[in-house]
Amino acid sequence: MIAELVRHSIAEEQHMYPAARKHLPDGDEVADHEIEEHAEAERVMNDLIGLEPTDKRFDELVGKLIEDVRHHIEEEESDLLPKLQAACSPEDLRDLGEKVLRAKAIAPTRPHPAAPDRPPANRILAPGTAFIDKIRDALANRDT
């Protein structure tokens, strides 16, 4: 679950939020808000890593993560995505979708709350971070 959420967040930060900044009048505000929500979710995921399900904090953190992710999805589906659909051509949207899918395929699999969350730094550092994450995942027998 964490690996997929991290990949999704990174792909959005690399491509969808820059598209919002470029195409929407309130794009900077929307993107900054979404990135802050990602940062909070990454902090929770980082706290979850290494906890056993029997740990007293586990259920609380999982509940917070679920609540945060649901809120984030609801906001994107009701605000950001409709605005992008209205502002972008079908070709631009298709290109954006392809970029997001490609980015997810090579993104890191673990939260890195201190990592850059804006281009170009996030695009430059993510492949190296992903490589290290995949080695750690393999050594830990973590299926990602």
C-alpha positions in Angstrom: 0.0 0.0 0.0 2.7 2.5 1.0 4.8 1.8 -2.2 1.8 2.5 -4.4 0.9 5.7 -2.6 4.5 6.9 -2.8 4.7 6.2 -6.5 1.4 7.9 -7.1 2.4 11.0 -5.1 5.7 11.4 -6.9 4.1 11.1 -10.3 1.6 13.8 -9.5 4.3 16.1 -8.1 6.5 15.6 -11.2 3.8 16.1 -13.8 0.2 16.9 -12.7 1.0 19.8 -10.3 3.3 21.5 -12.8 0.5 21.2 -15.4 -1.9 22.8 -12.9 0.6 25.6 -12.3 0.9 26.1 -16.1 -2.7 25.9 -17.1 -4.8 27.1 -14.2 -5.2 30.7 -12.9 -5.1 29.4 -9.3 -2.6 26.6 -10.2 0.1 27.7 -7.8 -2.3 27.7 -4.9 -3.9 24.4 -5.9 -0.5 22.7 -6.4 1.0 24.0 -3.2 -2.0 22.7 -1.3 -1.9 19.2 -2.9 1.9 19.0 -2.3 1.3 19.9 1.4 -1.2 17.1 1.7 1.3 14.7 0.1 3.9 15.8 2.6 1.6 15.1 5.5 0.7 11.6 4.1 4.5 10.9 3.7 5.1 11.8 7.3 2.4 9.3 8.4 3.7 6.6 6.0 7.2 7.2 7.3 6.0 6.7 10.9 4.2 3.5 9.8 7.3 1.9 8.3 8.8 -0.6 10.7 5.7 -0.7 13.0 4.2 -4.1 13.7 0.4 -4.3 13.5 0.3 -5.0 17.2 2.0 -1.6 18.0 -0.5 0.7 19.8 0.2 3.5 17.2 -0.4 1.3 14.2 -4.2 1.5 14.0 -4.2 5.2 14.7 -1.7 5.9 11.9 -3.4 3.7 9.4 -6.7 5.4 10.2 -5.1 8.8 9.7 -3.5 7.8 6.5 -6.8 6.4 5.1 -8.6 9.6 6.1 -5.9 11.8 4.6 -5.8 9.9 1.3 -9.6 9.9 1.0 -9.7 13.6 1.5 -6.9 14.1 -1.0 -8.7 12.0 -3.6 -12.0 13.8 -3.1 -10.4 17.2 -3.5 -8.5 16.2 -6.7 -11.6 14.6 -8.2 -13.9 17.5 -7.4 -11.5 20.4 -8.0 -8.2 19.8 -9.7 -9.1 17.3 -12.3 -12.2 19.1 -13.6 -10.2 22.3 -13.8 -7.5 20.6 -15.8 -10.0 19.0 -18.1 -11.5 22.4 -18.8 -8.2 24.1 -19.3 -6.3 21.5 -21.4 -6.8 20.0 -24.8 -7.5 16.2 -25.1 -4.0 15.8 -26.5 -2.5 17.6 -23.5 -4.5 15.4 -21.1 -3.5 12.2 -22.9 0.2 13.3 -22.8 -0.1 14.2 -19.1 -1.7 10.8 -18.3 1.1 9.0 -20.1 3.8 11.0 -18.3 2.2 10.2 -14.9 2.0 6.4 -15.7 5.7 6.4 -16.8 6.7 8.3 -13.7 4.9 5.8 -11.5 6.7 2.9 -13.1 10.2 4.3 -12.0 9.3 6.2 -8.8 10.7 5.4 -5.4 8.7 3.0 -3.2 9.3 4.4 0.2 8.4 7.8 1.7 11.1 10.4 1.7 9.6 13.4 3.5 12.7 15.5 3.2 13.1 14.9 -0.6 12.3 17.7 -3.0 8.7 17.8 -4.2 9.0 20.2 -7.1 10.7 20.0 -10.5 13.4 19.9 -11.5 15.0 18.6 -8.3 12.4 15.9 -7.8 12.8 14.6 -11.4 16.6 14.5 -11.1 16.7 12.8 -7.7 13.8 10.3 -7.9 15.5 7.7 -10.1 18.4 7.3 -7.8 16.2 7.2 -4.8 14.0 4.6 -6.5 17.0 2.5 -7.3 18.0 2.5 -3.6 14.4 1.8 -2.5 14.2 -1.2 -4.8 17.4 -2.7 -3.4 16.1 -2.2 0.1 12.8 -3.8 -0.9 14.5 -6.8 -2.4 16.7 -7.2 0.7 13.6 -7.0 2.9 11.6 -9.4 0.7 9.1 -6.5 0.3 7.0 -7.1 -2.8 6.7 -3.8 -4.6 
